[in-house]
């Protein structure tokens, strides 16, 4: 919810945003610096389901995903 909902909403609105030369604002926090990444043999869903690690590490990961999302949008559509 903290990541996928924002991504899906952006994807759904993207054609309208591009046509209107709109902007996407993604809020993050310094929490992204405390992100707990999944192990190489572990999916993100498994990390969340198993409860491994701290809550702040998982929250940080969602904030890091938001940063990655913003970077990806800028790379693809920054001039648009």
C-alpha positions, 0 to 999 in steps of 0.5 A: 500500500505504501508503495504500490498504490502510489505507483499504480495511481501515477501509472493510471494518471500518466497520460493525463499528466503528460497531456496537461504538462502536470507534475507528480510530487512524491514525498519521502523522508530521511527514513530512506537511509534506514531502508532494509533491503531484501536478501538476494534470495528473498523477494520484497513480499517475502521480506514483508511477510516473514516479519524479518527485520525492524519496522523502521527498516521496512518503512525505510524501504518503502521510502526508498522505493518512492525515491526510486520511483521519482528518479525513474519518472524523471529519467523517462519524462523529465523533459515532458 
